[in-house]
Amino acid sequence: MPDAPLRLSRDAVDWALALGLVALWLMLTVLLVMRRARTAAPAAQAIVVYASQTGHAGDLAQQAQLRIAASGADCALVEADSLTPEHLATAKLLVFVASTTGEGEAPDNARRFARDVLGAAVDLSGKQVAVLALGDRRYRQFCGFGRRIADWARRGGA
């Protein structure tokens, strides 16, 4: 008599329950990501924007935001891809803490910013902009992404 094919489970209820749990997990993950995108920091007078691949630039940005806020200024901390035109319009001070990955590329949390914002003309006249660019000297495009932010700000009149 031939061997019966290997079956993972004979109980359809187990499979339905497992698929239901996976679907619930996926739905909650999508909802959390969408909620995070909608809860961007409110517009403030000073904004610290960070672009970080490993978290180091994010840590430095958080320290900068705390120091600026401690001086009494209204200061928000914003991930680069969450930066909105309203942030740019209301802020008088923009501080960018940007790491560079590879040969001058933007970190993952700044890809949209690099594509949509840095390529667009923006009026930054009357605004103060500071850029702390982080990178690795072994690469030819040392701090390339931070330098692109600085050039963008200069072109915008900051």
Order of alpha helices (4+ residues) and beta strands (2+ residues): alpha-beta-alpha-beta-alpha-beta-beta-alpha
